[in-house]
Amino acid sequence: MRIFGIDPSVLVCGWSLIEYSDGAASYIDSDTIFTNPAENISIRLYKLMKKFHELLDEHRPDAISIEEVFLRKDIGVVFKLSYVRGIILALAGDRKIPVIEVAPVTVKKVVTGNGKSGKAQVRNFVVKVVHNNGIRFSSYDESDALAIAYCAGVVGKF
């Protein structure tokens, strides 16, 4: 199963693609999408939508995994994350691609065994679980997206 993982954000959005089969994951591709904070949010969201439209058409995943929104002190951040999640969910719905939403603590627990792990620890462990020590991430969001995809394979609620 090809799983497309997404760590949603308006400013720095990570994505990844893995093949998950029989309890093992293989790395296919990943990257980070950066938007310009000087641009109006509507332009940034449009650019994210367009990029994810292209990525989903190119990679044709069997499933999408996206991180759930968790409560933060800054409600504005929660709204912006929700906008990006809405884009992804709509694109998935249009393509009839099943989506699994995973909580950040679940991702950390599945990947590292500890639901309170930091980003560096998640990055170190996820490289091992996808059996590719040569990956060079451009952001923690990219490695988080890989962890989100892997977690979806393990949890398997598609």
Secondary structure, 3 states (H helix, E strand, C coil): CEEEEEECCCCEEEEEEEEEECCEEEEEEEEEEECCCCCCHHHHHHHHHHHHHHHHHHHCCCEEEEECCCCCCCHHHHHHHHHHHHHHHHHHHHHCCCEEEECHHHHHHHHHCCCCCCHHHHHHHHHHHCCCCCCCCCCHHHHHHHHHHHHHHHHCCC
